[in-house]
Amino acid sequence: MLNNIQSIQIKKDILVRIVKAFFSEDFENGVKKIHVEMRPKHFEVPYRCCIHKERAIIKDRIIADLGFAIEDDDEITSIKEYAEQALLRQTPDKNVLTVLEDACQGCVPSKIYVTDLCRGCVARPCEKSCHFGAITVTEGKSHIDGTKCKGCKMCISACPYNAIVKLAVPCEDACPVDAIIKNEQGQAVINHDECISCGKCVASCPFGAIHEKSQIIDVLKHVKSNDTKVIAMFAPAIAGQFTGNLGQLKSAIIKAGFSDVFEVALGADITTKEEAKEFEERMENNEPFMTTSCCAGYNELIKKHLSEIKPFVSSAKTPLYHTAKIVREKYKDAKLVFISPCVAKRKEVQDNDNIDYILNAEELEAIFTGRDIEISNCAPYKDENFPSKQGRNFAITGGVAGAVKHLVKDKDKINPFIINGLDKENIRNLKKFAKTSSCPNGNIIEVMACKGGCLGGNATVNPIRSAKKLIDDIVQDSKNL
């Protein structure tokens, strides 16, 4: 779910500068100069009206990367003061996303409308396709009554001239649960009570106005102080984000200051065994279907919007849950850090007492860059933990259901149905399956919030196609569960 290249580069540049400032002799003063260093005097402004606007938005990004909400900014607190507060912070903020108000362009309201291409044809397919009476033809042209339109887009499909289009607000259009609203100034606001933290709004905004609140300082201050061991646990998708082999990636993480490193694919193997066993038991009891339970975005959807499907969801714990439990038993007093491409996992981490912090792939890459760590130059890390190919394949769409199928004894009785990305249509389908206690297309439903699986997460640094190639190579060299 990669953002546009310009937005990614700006985010990366800021994160790298923050990392370098942190490991310098004067972190607070180093951070406060970043926005001026990135946009010095006489800089040719590439995106905004003036250099001052550019600097203001970069300052907001720095505040978010220091772990604070822009909505709470009083415009008086300096960047230096935010840096000082970040060093003193004991617990990261609860809400994981923030909106950069200066970056948000206050896009016009989303709507379906008729363009001048309309010919007012005799067939009136648009009028006939609308079940809500929202379309009338007057003066030789179709018109849509916005108070009646439900946004079903049937008229768009029906028009032979492609004369009806949807004017979409990217963040609103991407949100599968309508958690993005506009304030009186027309700027985006996140309704955190409705938000499932899927990260689609982060990836879709062409201005990069929706931002994760980073925990990078929370992690680095423990790495730098050596007051305790800091243990990294990385999601299967992370192995597809960086060049070099898996052993070299682990060595690079150790070189970045972590005391030990674990693949969350270890926990995926446990989840697979649990889900396979539960699936067989459910089928023996003539239950219609079971859904997987490892996607954090899906789990948030169930909590807030889809409670009716809960009886059909596997009770198996997530791979992260199992891995953190294993690591915590080994390192009782350490700080455990999960590395993921997923916003929603931030919510899961908050609910798990065994995990202290979370970083995304962009932040890990910034640490590597800021500390001059070249993965390909690292000697392979030697450990004794070897997850299966099924566990390492959890990152890819179909991987979870495929792993369960691998362990089910009677493979003819398992029929996977894959939901490749949560959107409004797929959510309606899930509601229908729950209501009718029936899934016509399968009896195990794998639900992934992001298209492409975890490789499509909003905070990835490698396109899905090349990331999948790296994962495929790792899986090929792994053993079966």
N, C-alpha and C positions, 0 to 999 in steps of 0.2 A: 504494500500500500504506500509506495514511495511518493512523497510530495514532489512538487515541481523542483527542478534542479537548483534554481536560484534560492528558493526558501531553504532547501537542505544545506546549501553551502553557507548561507548566513548563520544558520543554527550551529553548524559544525565549527565555523570560525570562532563564534562566541564561546562555545564550550571549550575549545582548545585553548583559547586565551585565558579562560577561567582556571583551567588545569595548570597552565604555566604560571599564572599569578599565584596560585595556591602553593606551588612548590618553590616560589621565589622567596626572597628575604622579607618582603612586605606585601602580603596578600591583599589587605584591605585597600592600600593605595594603588596596587596594581590593577585591581578590579575596577576602581572608580575611573580609571583612564581609558578603559576599553572602548567606550562609545566614541570618544574623541579620536583615538588612534585608528579606529575603523573608518571614521568619517572626518578627516582633518580639514583644516581650512582650504577653501578653493577646490574641494573634492567635487567631481562631477557627479551630481546626484542621479542615480540610475532609476529610482523607483518612485520617489515622493516629490512633493512640491518644492521642498527646500532641504538644506542640510540639517536644519534644526528639527524638522519632522523626522528625518532619518535617525538622528541621534536619540530623539525621544523614544522611538520604537525599539532601538537597540537597547536602551536603558531598561525598557519594560521586559525585553527578552532576558536581560541579565538578572533582573529581579526574579523572574520565573525560574531561571536556572539556579538561582541561589535558594529556591524552594519556597517562594512566597507568592501570594495571590495578588494580581494586579488590581482586582476589585477592592482590596484592602489598602492600597497605596494612598497615602495622604498627600502625596506630591511634595512633602516637606522632608521626609526621611531620605537621606542621601544613600547612594550606592555603597559608600564606605560603611555606613551604619547598618545597612542590610547585610553586608559581608560579616560584620562583627556579630550580628544577631544569629546568622547562620552557623557560626562557629560555636555559639552558646546553646543552640537549639538541642533539645533532648529527644523530641518526638516530631516526626514530619507531619505536615498539615493533612487533615483528613481528606478533603476534596482534592482529587488528583489533577483536575484541569482548571485552567484559568484563561480568560479572554483578554488579549492585548487590545484595549479600547482604542488606542491611537492607530493601531494597525487595521482594525476592522473598518471596512469601507461603508458599512450600513447599506448593504445591497438592497435593491428595490424588492418589494414583497414578491414571493413566489406566486405564480399564477399561470393558468392556461389561457391563451388568447388567440384570436383570429388575425392573421396577417393580411396584407393587401393582395396576397396570392389567391385569396378566395374568389371564386367565379360565380358564387350563388347558383350552383348547378341544380338542375331539375330533380335529380335523384335524392338530394338532401340526406346523404348518408350520415352526416354528423348529427343532424337533428334526430334521426331515427336511432342512432347508436346510444344517445343519452337517455338513461333511465330516470333522470332526476328533473327533466323539463328545463334544463339550464340553457338550451340552445334554441334560438329563434332566428328566422331569416327575414330581415327587413331591408328594404331599399337595395335588394340584390346582393346582400352579403350576410353571412352568419354572424351572430352576436352571442356572447356567453355572459350569462348572469352570474357574477361572482358569488352572490349570496346563495345560489342553488348548486353551483358546481362543487362536486366532491373530489375532484382531482383524480378521477379513475383513468383518464387518458384514453377512453374508448373512442372519443371523437378524433383524437390524433391518429389512431390506427385506421379509422374509417375514411378519412379524407383522401380522395384520390389525387389531390394536388399538393399534398403535404403543406397545406395552408394553415394548419392549426399546430401551434407549438407550445411547449411548456417553458416559461421563463423561470429557471430554477435558481434558487439561492444555494450555492454549493454545500454549505454546512447543514442547512435545514434539509435539503434534499437527501443528503447522505445519511442523516440520522434516522435509524429505523424505528425509533420510539417517540419522535417529536419532542425531544428534550431541549431543542434549541428554540428560543423565542427572541423577540426584539424588545428592547426597552424604549422609552419615550424618544430617545435620540436616534432610534432606528438601528442601534448596534446589537450584535448578538449577545445573548445572555444564556448561560447554561442552567437549566433547572436540574439541580443535582439530585433532587428526589426522584426524578424520572430517568436520569442518565444511567446507562448501563456500562459506561466507561469503555465502549468498544473501540474508540479512537477514530472512527470514520470521519468525524468532523475535523480532527487534526489533519488528517491526510487530504481532505477534500478542499480545504480553504486555500485559494490561490494566493492569499496575502500572508499566509502563515500566522493568522491572528489568534488561533486557538493553540494553546501551549500546555505541555505537561509541566507540573511543578517538580523540578528535579530534586533528587536526593544525593547528588554527586558530592556535595560538600560534606554531608553527613557521613558518607562512606570514606572519603579521602582523609577526613580529620582523624579517623581511627587508624587508617593505613599509615599515616604520617607519624602519629604519636607513639605507635608500638605499645599502647597500653593494654592491648588484648589481641588475640589472633583474629584475623578477618578472613572468613571462608567464603569462596565464590561457588555458587551453584548455577550452571547455565542451562537454559532451555535447549531442547534439541535443535530449534531453529537457528540458534546462535552459531552453530557449527557451519551453517550455510552463508554466513555473513562476511567471512574473512578468508582471504587466500592463505595458503599454507595448509598443512595437514592438521588433524585433530590434536596430535601430540604437541605440535608447535603452538597451536592456539592456547593450550593449557599452560605451556611454559611462559607464553607472553603474559597470561593472567597472573601467574606467580611473580614474574618480573615486575609487574605493575604494583606489587606490594601485598598481594594476597598470600595467606599462609598455606592454603590448600585449595584444591578445586575439584568439583564433582559435576558429573553430567546428570541432569535431571531425567535423562533417559533411564537411569537406574530405577527411579520411581515409576516411570512409565511401564516398566516390565511388571511391577507389582500391580499397577492399575489394570493392565491387560489380564492378568490372572484373575483378578477380582471380577472384572466385567464379564469375562468368558464364563466363569462359574455361575455368576448371577443370571446371565442370559440363558444358560441351559436350564436353570431352575425355573425361570419365568416361563420358558417354552413348555416345560413339563407340566406347569400349572395352567397351560392354555391361555396365557396372557398374550394380547395381540402384538405388542412390540415393546422394545426398550430403547431409550436414547442413551447416548454416551454422556459422560459427566465431567470431562476434563477441561472444557473451554470456559474460561473465567467470564467472558462476555455473555455466553449462554447462561451461565449460572446466575449472573446478575439479572438477566432478562427474566428468568424464572422467579426470582425473588420479588421483582417489582411489577412485572406485567403478565406473567404466564404461569401463575400458580396452579392452574388446572392441569398442566402437564406433569407436575411433580410426581404423581404416582407412577409414571412411566419412565422416570429418570433413574439411571443406575445409581445405586448407593455407594459405588466405589469412590474412594478418595482420589484426588488429583495426583498426578506424578510429582508435582511440587510438594504436596503434603507428605508423601512417603519419603521423598529425598531429604526434606528438611528434618524429618523425624530421625532418619538414619544419621545424618550429619550432627544433629544436636546430641545424640547419644554418645558420639565420639568426641565432640567439642562442646562440653557443657557450658563453658563461660565465654565462648567466642561470639563474635558478631557475624551473623549469617546474612549474606547478600545474594539475592536472586538476580540473575541477568536474563532479560527477556525482551522480545520485540513488541510486547503487548501492554497497552494502557490498563486494561481490565485486571491484569495480574496485580496491579498496585492495590486494588481493593482486596484481592485474596491475601496478599501479604499482610495487610492491616488486620485481617481476621485470624492470622496464624501467629501464635505466640512464639513459635520456634524460629521465625524469620524476622530480622531486624530492618533490613533495607532492600531496596530494589533499584537496579540500574537498567537502562535500555541499551540496545545495540549502538545507538548514536553516541551515548555517553561513554560506553566502553571504547569505542573507536577514538573518541576525543582523548581519553586517558592514554591510549597507546600513542597517539600522535603527540600529545602534550609532553609525554615522557620519553619521546624518541625511541619507541619500541617497535621494531620491525619484526613481524611474526615470522617471515620467511628466514630470518637470521637466527631464530631461536632453536636450540636443540630440543628434540621431542621430549616431552615430559613423561616420565615413567610412573605409572600407577597400577594398582591391582584391581581397579574397577572397570569391568568391561560389559556395558549394556548390550542387549541383543539388537539385531537389525530391526526388529519390530519396534522396540522402544525408541531407537534413533529415528525411525520413520514417522513418529507421531507428529512431526512438524508439517507434514505434507497432507493435503486433502486426501481422505481415504485411508490414511495411515492407521488411524485408531481402529476403525471398523475392520481393516485388513488384519491388524494384530489380533483382535478378538477372534476373527474367523480362523486364523492360524491355529488357535488353541482349542476351538470348539471341536468336539469329537466327531459329530455328524455334520460335516460341512454342507451337505445338501439341505439341511434344515435352517441354515442362516442365509438371509438375503439382505445385504446392506443397502441402505438408502442414504445418500449423502446430501446434506444441506451445506452447500459451498458458499458461505457468506450470509449473514443475517441481514435481511431487508424486510420491507413491509409485507411483500408477497409471501416470503418464507415464514414469517411470523404468523400470518393468516393461516397458512397450511398447518403449522404446528398446533394452532388453536383448534383447527378442524379435526386434526388427528386425535387431540385430547377429548374433544366434544363427542366424537363418534366412536371413540375407543377403537380406532382402526387406522392403519396406514396401508393403503392399497399397494404401495410401491416397495414395501420391505418390512422386515421385522426387527432390524436394528438400525436406528437412525443416528448417524454421526452428524453432530452439529458443530460447525466451525463459524465463528463470528466473522472471520475474514476470508475473502476469496483467496484460494490457494493454500488455506490453512494458516498456521502460524508464520509461514514464510511471507504472508501478505500483511503482517502486522504493521501498524503505522510507524513504528520506530525502527524499521529495518534500514540497512545501508547497502543492500545488494538486491538487484531486481530478482523477481521470483524465478525466472528461467535459469539464470546462472546460479542462484542459491540452490535450486533443486538439483542442479548438476553436481554441486559439491556434496549435498546430502546423499544423493544416489551413490556417489563414489565411496562415501563412508559406510553406507548400508551394505554395499557390495562386499566390503572387506570385513563385515561383522558376522557373527554367528547367529543362528536361529535361537529363539527363546525355547 
